[in-house]
Amino acid sequence: MVRFGKKAVVLTAAGVFTAAAVTGCSGSVDTEAVVATVGDEEITLGVANFYARMTQGEYETYYAGMMGTTAEEMWSQDYDEDHTFEESIKDTIMENLENMYIIAQHADDYEVSLTEEEEQAISDAAEQFSADNTDEAKEAVSGYKKDIEKYLELATIQSKMDSKMKEGVDEEVSDEEAAQKSMQYVFFSYTSTDEESGEVTDLTDAEKESLKTTAQTLADRTAGGEDMETVAAELGAEVQTATFDGESTSPNTDLVAAADALENEGDVTDVVETDNGLYVARLTSLLDREATDTEKENIVEERRQDQYDSLLEEWRNGIEIDVKEKVWRKVDFEDLGVTITTSEDESTDEGTTEENGTDSGEETTGDTGETADETDSGQAAE
């Protein structure tokens, strides 16, 4: 069982603080080994392994199910022609870690440093982690005080540098640049869904032709001045709303193009046929005030992010980065599983109680409600 306390994350914006159950087995790593160099600064395997295991736990706990796979199978799946999913995620982890070191190296340029309170919070979190976990568990994830502190220091500085690196962009955005229109629209699907079974079936050609007649009726009557919602309800259809500009792709690019071509508020599109069904839209505003103001905020934030990315790219190009691939390969996700369970408090009560006869072999630790998944053999690896 590996426990991540929550105090430091709140104070350092370093991520989600959780409890993690470690299963399987993995050979110990030399935490002092150099896994990469960023300029003259060395990244130790201890720091890289700790960050990697935190990331691994998030993927195995929260994303594997959404991807329709298990944690054990996920990492060996192909991500693209040249990489497995594990290789792709490890590449991202290493790049993120490099960026954290690079950003920290420029912190003095922005007069960014850790406060005494932040340093104390980081130290307290690392000590708590050490107190909450066994030596075996800490060995599995390189959960030692110096490695945790270094990671949290980097994450805190990166968080504080974020706003500094985004300062100074032009925040003036005209209505013309941000203009958003709005429309009402109705979608007539080329499929039907059985209410009881949920089975989806394609319409026949005859049914599609009938649907086109219905859609054309809606278009004609709405263009003639009738209320779209009233007509749609009469035809058994539902009116939806959307804001858009010429570059929008939702709800459908062909629909957006047709609605964007309308010149006056109240104008109605012809029936727009797509692979999935038919659309009819009515332009309700040439300048939706709320949506336009929101888009202005999005444009300014995009400018900030572009400046951040440009600075980081400039810094990366100006420094030598060397990854020791042989050392980095020692971090293997397939041989060691990490499962995260959230906790509402930071109780360190070491008592355990078994849950009511679950087949999964889960056990609850202390009063936190944290669970530790066991291996099939019934032995929980720390």
C-alpha positions in Angstrom: 0.0 0.0 0.0 1.3 3.4 -0.9 -0.3 6.5 0.5 -0.1 10.0 -1.0 -1.1 12.7 1.5 -3.1 15.7 0.2 -1.6 18.7 2.1 1.2 19.4 -0.3 -0.9 19.2 -3.4 -3.2 21.8 -2.1 -0.3 24.1 -1.4 1.8 23.3 -4.4 -0.7 22.6 -7.1 1.4 19.5 -7.8 -1.5 17.2 -8.7 -4.1 14.9 -7.1 -3.1 13.5 -3.7 -4.3 10.0 -3.2 -3.7 6.6 -1.8 -2.1 4.1 -4.2 -2.1 0.3 -4.0 1.0 -1.3 -5.6 0.7 -4.8 -7.1 3.1 -7.1 -8.9 6.8 -6.9 -8.5 9.6 -4.8 -9.9 13.3 -4.8 -9.3 14.6 -2.0 -7.2 16.1 1.0 -9.0 19.2 3.0 -8.2 17.5 6.3 -7.3 20.8 8.1 -7.6 21.4 7.0 -11.2 21.2 9.8 -13.7 18.3 9.2 -16.1 18.7 12.5 -18.1 20.7 15.7 -18.1 19.1 19.1 -18.8 22.0 21.5 -19.5 24.3 21.0 -16.5 21.6 19.7 -14.2 21.0 16.0 -13.7 17.6 14.3 -13.3 17.9 11.3 -11.0 16.0 8.1 -11.6 14.4 8.5 -8.1 12.7 11.7 -9.1 11.7 10.3 -12.6 10.4 7.1 -11.1 8.3 8.8 -8.5 6.7 11.1 -11.1 6.2 8.2 -13.5 4.5 6.0 -10.8 2.1 8.8 -9.9 1.2 9.2 -13.6 0.9 5.5 -14.0 -1.5 5.3 -11.1 -3.8 7.9 -12.6 -3.9 6.1 -16.0 -4.5 2.6 -14.5 -7.2 3.9 -12.1 -9.1 6.4 -14.1 -8.5 5.8 -17.8 -8.1 2.1 -18.4 -11.8 1.4 -18.0 -12.7 4.3 -20.3 -10.3 2.9 -22.9 -12.2 -0.4 -22.7 -9.2 -2.3 -21.4 -7.6 -3.4 -18.1 -4.5 -1.9 -16.5 -2.5 -5.0 -17.2 -3.4 -4.9 -20.9 -3.3 -1.2 -21.5 0.4 -0.6 -21.5 1.2 -3.2 -24.2 -1.4 -1.9 -26.6 -0.2 -0.1 -29.8 -0.4 3.6 -29.6 0.9 4.2 -33.2 3.0 2.3 -35.7 6.2 2.8 -33.7 5.2 2.9 -30.0 3.2 1.0 -27.4 1.0 3.0 -25.1 3.6 2.6 -22.3 6.3 4.0 -24.5 4.2 6.9 -25.6 3.2 7.8 -22.0 6.8 7.5 -20.8 7.9 9.8 -23.6 5.4 12.4 -22.4 6.5 11.9 -18.8 10.1 12.5 -19.6 9.3 15.6 -21.8 7.2 17.0 -19.0 10.0 16.4 -16.5 12.5 18.0 -18.7 10.2 21.0 -19.0 9.9 21.3 -15.3 13.7 21.4 -14.9 14.0 24.0 -17.7 11.3 26.2 -16.3 12.9 26.0 -12.8 16.3 27.1 -14.4 14.6 30.3 -15.6 12.8 31.0 -12.3 15.3 33.7 -11.2 14.6 35.6 -14.4 11.0 36.1 -13.2 12.0 36.5 -9.5 10.1 33.3 -8.7 11.2 31.2 -5.7 9.7 29.1 -3.0 8.5 30.8 0.1 9.4 29.4 3.6 5.8 28.3 3.9 5.9 26.3 0.6 9.2 24.8 1.5 7.8 23.7 4.9 4.7 22.3 3.3 6.8 20.3 0.8 9.0 18.9 3.6 5.9 18.0 5.7 4.3 16.2 2.8 7.4 14.2 2.1 7.8 13.3 5.8 4.2 12.2 6.0 4.5 10.1 2.9 7.5 8.4 4.5 5.7 7.8 7.7 2.6 6.4 6.0 4.4 3.8 3.9 6.5 0.7 4.3 10.1 0.5 3.0 8.9 -2.0 0.4 6.3 0.3 -0.9 8.6 3.3 -1.0 11.2 1.3 -2.8 8.6 0.4 -5.5 7.8 4.0 -6.4 11.0 5.7 -5.2 9.0 7.4 -2.5 11.9 8.8 -0.5 11.9 12.2 1.1 14.6 13.7 -1.2 12.9 12.5 -4.4 9.4 13.6 -3.3 10.7 17.0 -2.2 12.5 17.6 -5.5 9.4 16.7 -7.5 7.1 18.9 -5.4 9.7 21.8 -5.6 9.7 21.5 -9.4 5.9 21.3 -9.6 5.4 24.3 -7.3 7.9 26.4 -9.3 6.2 25.4 -12.6 2.8 26.4 -11.2 4.1 29.8 -10.1 5.9 30.4 -13.4 2.8 29.7 -15.4 1.3 33.1 -14.9 4.6 34.9 -15.2 5.4 33.3 -18.6 2.0 34.3 -19.8 2.2 38.0 -18.8 2.2 40.9 -21.3 0.1 39.6 -24.2 -2.3 41.9 -26.0 -5.7 41.5 -24.3 -7.6 43.7 -26.7 -10.0 41.6 -28.9 -12.5 43.2 -31.2 -16.1 42.1 -31.7 -15.2 41.3 -35.3 -12.4 39.0 -34.4 -14.4 37.1 -31.8 -17.8 37.3 -33.4 -20.1 34.4 -32.6 -23.5 33.8 -34.2 -26.3 31.7 -32.8 -28.9 29.3 -34.4 -31.8 27.0 -33.7 -31.5 23.7 -35.4 -33.3 20.3 -35.7 -31.6 17.1 -36.5 -33.4 14.2 -38.2 -31.4 11.0 -37.7 -31.0 8.3 -40.2 -31.2 5.7 -37.4 -33.8 4.7 -34.9 -33.3 3.4 -31.3 -35.6 0.8 -29.7 -36.7 2.3 -26.4 -36.7 -1.1 -24.6 -33.6 -2.8 -25.9 -31.6 0.2 -26.9 -30.9 -1.4 -30.2 -30.0 1.1 -33.0 -31.1 0.3 -36.6 -30.6 2.2 -39.9 -33.7 3.6 -41.6 -34.8 2.1 -44.9 -34.5 4.1 -48.1 -38.3 4.6 -48.0 -38.1 5.9 -44.4 -35.3 8.3 -45.3 -37.3 9.7 -48.1 -40.2 10.3 -45.7 -37.8 11.9 -43.3 -36.6 14.3 -46.0 -40.2 15.3 -46.7 -40.6 16.0 -42.9 -37.4 18.1 -42.8 -38.5 20.1 -45.9 -41.8 20.8 -44.3 -40.0 22.2 -41.2 -37.7 24.3 -43.4 -40.6 25.7 -45.5 -43.0 26.5 -42.6 -40.2 28.1 -40.5 -39.0 30.2 -43.5 -42.6 31.2 -43.9 -42.6 32.8 -40.5 -43.9 30.1 -38.2 -42.2 29.4 -34.9 -39.6 26.6 -35.3 -40.2 25.1 -31.9 -44.0 24.9 -32.5 -43.6 23.3 -36.0 -40.9 20.9 -34.8 -43.0 19.7 -31.9 -45.9 19.1 -34.3 -43.6 17.0 -36.5 -42.2 15.1 -33.5 -38.8 16.7 -33.6 -36.8 18.7 -31.0 -35.2 22.1 -31.5 -31.6 22.6 -30.2 -29.5 25.7 -30.0 -25.8 26.4 -30.8 -23.4 29.3 -31.1 -20.8 29.2 -33.9 -18.4 31.0 -36.2 -17.1 30.1 -39.6 -14.5 27.7 -38.2 -16.8 25.8 -35.9 -17.2 22.0 -36.5 -20.0 21.4 -34.0 -22.7 20.2 -34.3 -21.8 19.5 -38.0 -19.5 21.3 -40.4 -22.0 21.2 -43.3 -24.7 22.6 -41.0 -22.4 25.4 -39.8 -21.4 26.3 -43.3 -25.1 26.6 -44.3 -26.0 28.7 -41.3 -23.0 30.9 -41.6 -24.0 31.7 -45.2 -27.3 33.2 -44.0 -27.3 37.0 -44.2 -30.2 38.0 -41.9 -31.5 37.0 -38.5 -34.5 34.7 -39.0 -33.3 33.3 -42.2 -33.6 29.5 -42.6 -31.3 27.0 -44.3 -32.3 24.5 -46.9 -32.4 20.9 -45.7 -28.8 19.9 -45.1 -28.1 16.3 -45.8 -25.2 14.5 -44.1 -24.1 10.9 -43.8 -25.9 10.6 -40.4 -29.1 12.5 -41.1 -30.7 15.8 -42.0 -30.4 19.3 -40.5 -32.5 22.4 -40.7 -31.3 25.6 -39.0 -32.6 29.1 -38.4 -30.2 32.0 -37.7 -31.2 33.7 -34.5 -28.4 36.2 -34.0 -25.6 37.6 -36.1 -23.7 38.5 -33.0 -24.4 36.6 -29.8 -23.2 38.9 -27.1 -22.5 36.3 -24.4 -20.8 33.8 -26.7 -18.7 36.6 -28.3 -17.5 37.8 -25.0 -16.6 34.2 -24.0 -14.7 33.8 -27.3 -12.8 37.0 -26.5 -11.6 35.4 -23.3 -10.7 32.2 -25.2 -8.6 34.2 -27.7 -6.7 36.0 -24.9 -6.1 32.7 -23.1 -4.9 31.2 -26.4 -2.5 34.1 -26.8 -1.1 33.5 -23.3 -0.7 29.8 -24.0 1.0 30.5 -27.3 3.5 32.8 -25.5 4.1 30.2 -22.9 4.7 27.5 -25.5 6.9 29.8 -27.5 9.1 30.6 -24.5 9.4 27.0 -23.5 10.3 26.0 -27.0 12.9 28.7 -27.1 14.4 27.5 -23.9 14.4 23.9 -25.0 16.2 24.8 -28.2 18.8 26.7 -26.3 19.9 23.8 -24.0 21.3 20.4 -24.5 19.0 17.5 -23.2 20.3 14.0 -23.0 18.1 11.1 -21.9 19.9 7.9 -20.8 17.5 5.4 -22.5 19.1 2.4 -20.8 18.4 3.8 -17.4 14.9 5.0 -18.3 13.9 1.5 -19.5 14.2 0.3 -15.9 10.9 2.0 -15.2 8.5 -0.6 -16.5 4.7 -0.2 -16.1 3.8 -3.8 -17.1 5.6 -5.4 -14.2 4.3 -3.1 -11.5 0.7 -1.9 -11.1 -0.3 1.2 -9.3 -4.0 1.8 -8.4 -5.1 5.1 -6.9 -8.0 5.5 -4.4 -9.0 8.9 -3.2 -9.1 9.7 0.5 -11.1 12.4 2.4 -8.7 12.6 5.3 -5.1 11.9 6.1 -5.6 9.4 8.9 -2.5 7.2 9.4 -4.2 4.6 11.4 -2.5 1.3 10.4 -5.4 -1.0 11.4 -7.1 -2.9 8.6 -10.6 -4.3 8.2 -11.8 -6.6 5.4 -14.6 -5.5 3.2 -17.7 -7.6 3.1 -16.5 -10.6 1.1 -15.7 -8.9 -2.2 -14.3 -11.3 -4.8 -11.7 -8.8 -5.8 -9.7 -9.3 -2.6 -9.8 -5.6 -1.7 -9.1 -4.5 1.8 -9.7 -1.2 3.5 -6.9 0.5 5.3 -7.5 2.5 8.5 -10.4 5.0 8.6 -9.6 6.6 5.2 -11.7 4.2 3.0 -8.6 3.5 0.9 -8.4 0.1 -0.8 -5.5 -2.1 -1.7 -6.0 -4.4 -4.7 -4.4 -7.8 -4.2 -2.8 -10.0 -6.8 -4.5 -13.2 -8.0 -2.3 -15.2 -5.7 -3.7 -13.3 -2.8 -0.4 -11.6 -2.0 -0.5 -7.8 -2.0 2.8 -6.5 -3.2 3.9 -3.4 -1.4 
